[in-house]
Amino acid sequence: MPVPTTGLILAGGRSSRMGRNKALLPLPASQPDSVANAPTLLDHMQALLRQAGCIDVLISGAEVGGLADRVADAGPLAGIDSALTVLTGATKSPHTDLQHTDLQNKDPRYTQPQQLLVVPVDMPALSPRLLQELCVAAAGRCALHYEDWLLPFVLPLSASFSETLPATVAAMLRTESNRSIRALLQQLGAQTLPVPANAAAQFYNLNTPQEWQQWCADAAGVRS
């Protein structure tokens, strides 16, 4: 991934249709006796972002050990707001001992991210290549998502956006009627990228126990 990119997993939803926290669902175990130690859906999405080339991965959702929303009950926009606060150095991430600004000043290996790749926790079929193509096309210059799909998407973090983007999100959070991802992308003049051939199935998200069971069965079939 040529442009340094931080990943953000949106995992702060209520999972009401699933009946339990989606982020903590255990993935299908390759061996029956390994169910207790099986990685979770959240683990899978973290690994996916690493495979796609993200230099860092943030998690939105205090219940799963991630960033707490600064604005309660405001949906995914609040998770984006918390991530931008970490990336601009205003607060610490629970996954690092230092602020991002401290890392930049004290660790010569630290690379300032130029864009933020946002994914939901419930799209496990996304591939690293699909995410890489989105990030390469955005190149830190614009907000970008695939045609007909709002998620995943990329937000620019370069110098020209580092102040305006957090301010835009904060302003939207102050208006209770305008807090959707769609509204944010429209506000930013987001561009779209055509969905690659035969990739539509990767955008399937899991909301119910039946959908989860079907995905687990399909995943097990692929492994076998």
C-alpha positions as CSV (number, residue, x, y, z in Angstrom):
1,M,0.0,0.0,0.0
2,P,2.0,3.0,-1.2
3,V,0.2,5.6,0.9
4,P,0.6,5.1,4.7
5,T,-2.8,4.0,5.9
6,T,-4.4,3.5,9.3
7,G,-7.3,1.1,9.5
8,L,-10.4,1.6,11.6
9,I,-12.9,-1.2,12.5
10,L,-16.4,0.0,13.4
11,A,-17.3,-2.4,16.2
12,G,-19.4,-0.2,18.6
13,G,-22.8,-1.2,17.3
14,R,-25.5,-2.7,19.5
15,S,-25.8,-5.9,17.4
16,S,-29.5,-6.1,18.3
17,R,-30.5,-8.3,15.4
18,M,-27.7,-10.7,16.1
19,G,-28.6,-11.0,19.8
20,R,-25.0,-10.8,21.0
21,N,-22.0,-8.7,20.2
22,K,-21.0,-9.4,16.6
23,A,-17.4,-8.5,17.2
24,L,-16.9,-11.3,19.7
25,L,-18.4,-14.1,17.7
26,P,-15.9,-17.0,17.4
27,L,-14.8,-17.9,14.0
28,P,-15.4,-21.5,12.8
29,A,-12.7,-23.7,14.5
30,S,-10.6,-25.9,12.2
31,Q,-10.6,-28.6,15.0
32,P,-13.6,-29.3,17.3
33,D,-11.5,-29.1,20.4
34,S,-10.2,-25.6,19.5
35,V,-13.5,-23.8,19.7
36,A,-12.7,-22.2,23.1
37,N,-9.6,-20.6,21.6
38,A,-11.0,-19.7,18.3
39,P,-10.3,-16.2,17.0
40,T,-13.2,-13.8,16.9
41,L,-14.8,-11.8,14.1
42,L,-12.9,-8.8,15.4
43,D,-9.6,-10.7,15.3
44,H,-10.3,-11.6,11.7
45,M,-11.0,-8.0,10.7
46,Q,-7.8,-6.8,12.4
47,A,-5.8,-9.4,10.5
48,L,-7.5,-8.4,7.3
49,L,-6.5,-4.8,7.7
50,R,-2.9,-5.8,8.5
51,Q,-2.9,-8.0,5.4
52,A,-4.1,-5.1,3.3
53,G,-1.1,-3.1,4.4
54,C,-2.4,-0.8,7.2
55,I,0.4,0.5,9.4
56,D,-1.9,0.7,12.4
57,V,-5.4,-0.6,13.3
58,L,-7.8,1.2,15.6
59,I,-11.0,-0.2,16.9
60,S,-14.2,1.7,17.6
61,G,-16.2,0.3,20.5
62,A,-15.4,0.5,24.2
63,E,-17.2,-2.8,24.9
64,V,-14.6,-4.7,22.9
65,G,-11.6,-2.8,24.3
66,G,-11.5,-0.2,21.6
67,L,-12.1,3.6,21.6
68,A,-15.0,4.9,23.5
69,D,-17.3,7.3,21.6
70,R,-17.0,10.9,22.8
71,V,-20.7,11.4,21.7
72,A,-23.0,8.7,23.0
73,D,-25.6,7.0,20.8
74,A,-24.4,8.7,17.6
75,G,-23.7,5.7,15.5
76,P,-20.6,5.0,13.4
77,L,-19.9,8.7,13.0
78,A,-19.0,8.9,16.7
79,G,-16.5,6.1,16.2
80,I,-14.9,8.0,13.3
81,D,-14.7,11.1,15.5
82,S,-12.9,9.2,18.3
83,A,-10.4,7.7,15.8
84,L,-9.7,11.2,14.3
85,T,-9.1,12.5,17.8
86,V,-6.5,9.8,18.4
87,L,-4.8,10.4,15.0
88,T,-4.5,14.1,15.6
89,G,-2.9,13.4,19.0
90,A,-5.7,14.8,21.2
91,T,-6.1,11.5,23.1
92,K,-4.5,8.1,23.6
93,S,-5.5,4.9,21.9
94,P,-6.1,2.0,24.3
95,H,-3.9,-0.1,21.9
96,T,-0.7,2.1,22.3
97,D,1.2,3.5,25.2
98,L,1.9,6.8,23.5
99,Q,-0.1,9.3,21.7
100,H,0.3,9.3,17.9
101,T,2.1,12.7,18.2
102,D,4.4,11.3,20.8
103,L,5.2,8.3,18.5
104,Q,6.0,10.7,15.7
105,N,8.4,12.7,17.8
106,K,10.0,9.8,19.7
107,D,10.0,6.8,17.4
108,P,11.9,7.2,14.1
109,R,10.0,4.2,12.7
110,Y,6.6,5.9,13.1
111,T,5.0,7.0,9.8
112,Q,2.2,9.6,9.9
113,P,-0.8,8.0,8.2
114,Q,-2.1,9.9,5.1
115,Q,-5.5,8.2,5.0
116,L,-8.0,6.2,7.1
117,L,-9.5,3.0,5.8
118,V,-12.8,2.4,7.6
119,V,-14.4,-1.1,7.6
120,P,-17.3,-2.6,9.6
121,V,-16.7,-5.5,11.9
122,D,-19.4,-7.5,10.1
123,M,-18.0,-7.8,6.6
124,P,-15.6,-10.8,6.9
125,A,-15.6,-11.7,3.2
126,L,-13.7,-8.6,2.3
127,S,-10.4,-9.4,0.8
128,P,-7.0,-7.6,1.3
129,R,-6.8,-7.0,-2.5
130,L,-10.2,-5.2,-2.5
131,L,-9.1,-3.0,0.3
132,Q,-5.7,-2.3,-1.3
133,E,-7.3,-1.3,-4.6
134,L,-9.5,1.2,-2.8
135,C,-6.6,2.7,-0.8
136,V,-4.3,2.9,-3.9
137,A,-7.0,4.7,-5.8
138,A,-7.7,7.2,-3.0
139,A,-3.9,7.9,-2.6
140,G,-4.6,10.2,0.4
141,R,-6.2,12.7,-1.9
142,C,-9.9,12.2,-1.5
143,A,-12.7,10.3,0.3
144,L,-13.5,7.2,-1.7
145,H,-15.8,4.2,-1.6
146,Y,-17.0,1.5,-4.0
147,E,-20.0,2.2,-6.2
148,D,-23.3,1.2,-4.5
149,W,-21.6,0.5,-1.2
150,L,-20.8,3.0,1.5
151,L,-18.5,0.7,3.3
152,P,-15.6,0.2,3.2
153,F,-14.4,3.7,2.6
154,V,-11.3,5.8,2.8
155,L,-10.9,9.3,4.3
156,P,-7.9,11.5,3.6
157,L,-5.6,12.6,6.5
158,S,-3.0,14.6,4.6
159,A,-2.1,18.1,5.8
160,S,-4.8,19.8,3.9
161,F,-7.5,17.6,5.6
162,S,-6.0,17.1,9.1
163,E,-7.9,20.0,10.5
164,T,-11.0,20.3,8.3
165,L,-12.0,16.6,8.5
166,P,-12.2,16.4,12.3
167,A,-14.0,19.7,12.4
168,T,-16.5,18.5,9.8
169,V,-17.3,15.3,11.7
170,A,-17.6,17.2,15.0
171,A,-20.0,19.7,13.4
172,M,-22.2,16.8,12.0
173,L,-22.3,15.2,15.5
174,R,-23.7,18.4,16.9
175,T,-26.7,18.1,14.5
176,E,-28.7,15.0,15.6
177,S,-30.4,14.7,12.3
178,N,-27.3,14.5,10.1
179,R,-25.1,11.7,11.5
180,S,-25.0,9.0,8.8
181,I,-22.0,7.8,6.9
182,R,-23.9,8.7,3.7
183,A,-24.2,12.3,4.9
184,L,-20.5,12.4,5.8
185,L,-19.4,11.1,2.4
186,Q,-21.7,13.5,0.6
187,Q,-20.3,16.4,2.7
188,L,-16.8,15.4,1.7
189,G,-17.6,15.1,-1.9
190,A,-16.6,11.5,-1.9
191,Q,-15.7,9.8,-5.2
192,T,-16.6,6.2,-6.2
193,L,-14.7,3.3,-7.6
194,P,-16.3,0.6,-9.7
195,V,-16.7,-2.7,-8.0
196,P,-14.2,-5.3,-9.5
197,A,-15.7,-8.1,-11.5
198,N,-17.0,-11.0,-9.3
199,A,-16.4,-9.1,-6.1
200,A,-20.0,-8.2,-5.1
201,A,-20.2,-11.1,-2.6
202,Q,-17.4,-9.6,-0.6
203,F,-19.7,-6.8,0.6
204,Y,-22.1,-9.2,2.3
205,N,-22.5,-8.1,5.9
206,L,-23.8,-10.3,8.8
207,N,-26.7,-9.1,10.9
208,T,-28.6,-12.2,12.1
209,P,-27.7,-15.5,13.6
210,Q,-28.9,-17.2,10.4
211,E,-26.6,-15.1,8.3
212,W,-23.7,-15.8,10.7
213,Q,-24.3,-19.6,10.6
214,Q,-24.5,-19.5,6.8
215,W,-21.2,-17.6,6.5
216,C,-19.6,-20.0,8.9
217,A,-20.8,-23.0,6.9
218,D,-19.5,-21.4,3.7
219,A,-16.1,-20.6,5.3
220,A,-15.8,-24.1,6.6
221,G,-16.5,-25.4,3.1
222,V,-13.8,-23.2,1.6
223,R,-11.2,-24.6,4.1
224,S,-12.1,-28.2,3.5
